[in-house]
Amino acid sequence: MDVLYFAWVRERIGLPKEKIETSAATVNDLIAELRAREDRYEAAFADLSALRVALDQELSEFDSPLEGVREVAFFPPMTGG
């Protein structure tokens, strides 16, 4: 699956996107796998209250299942102005 990172998430990880092979059942499981990789992922996912997730471009929850999902995007909450 493709995993996309936006704004400060991308800055902390150092990549805009990557292709991931995962057996994660939920977004939370995927985050746990990513956090275990390296310190930069741990830093990016340290505070989930400061993050949002979209599955196949639809805003989702961290306990959402990943079955059949092709794209996961992580980004901070956006504010208009």
C-alpha positions in Angstrom: 0.0 0.0 0.0 1.1 3.6 -0.5 1.6 5.6 2.7 1.7 9.4 2.2 3.0 12.0 4.7 2.1 15.7 4.7 3.4 18.8 6.4 5.5 18.3 9.6 4.9 14.5 9.4 6.8 14.5 6.1 9.5 16.7 7.6 10.1 14.4 10.5 10.1 11.2 8.5 12.0 12.7 5.6 9.8 11.2 2.9 6.6 12.4 1.1 5.5 8.8 0.4 6.6 5.2 0.5 5.2 1.8 -0.5 4.7 -0.5 2.5 4.2 -4.2 2.7 2.2 -4.7 5.9 0.1 -7.3 7.7 -1.5 -4.6 9.9 -5.2 -5.0 10.4 -5.9 -1.4 11.4 -4.4 2.1 11.1 -3.2 1.8 14.8 -1.4 -1.5 13.9 0.3 0.2 10.9 1.4 3.1 13.1 2.9 0.6 15.6 4.8 -1.1 12.8 6.1 2.3 11.6 7.1 3.5 15.0 9.1 0.3 15.5 11.2 1.1 12.4 13.3 4.1 13.4 13.3 7.1 15.8 12.1 9.4 13.0 8.8 7.5 12.8 8.5 7.4 16.5 8.9 11.2 16.5 6.3 11.6 13.8 3.7 9.4 15.5 4.4 10.4 19.1 1.2 12.4 19.5 -1.7 10.9 17.6 -4.0 13.6 18.8 -2.1 16.0 16.5 -2.7 13.7 13.5 -5.4 12.8 11.1 -5.6 9.9 8.7 -7.3 9.3 5.4 -7.8 5.9 3.8 -8.2 6.0 0.0 -8.7 9.8 0.3 -11.5 9.5 2.9 -11.1 10.9 6.4 -10.9 7.9 8.8 -10.3 6.9 12.4 -7.2 5.2 13.8 -9.1 2.0 14.6 -10.3 1.7 11.0 -9.5 -1.6 9.2 -7.0 -1.6 6.4 -8.4 -4.5 4.4 -8.6 -3.5 0.8 -7.1 0.0 1.4 -4.6 1.1 -1.3 -3.5 4.5 0.2 -3.1 5.8 3.7 -2.3 9.4 4.3 -1.2 11.0 7.5 -1.4 14.8 8.1 -2.0 17.4 10.8 -5.4 18.9 11.3 -6.0 21.7 8.8 -7.4 25.1 9.7 -8.9 27.5 7.2 -8.2 31.1 7.0 
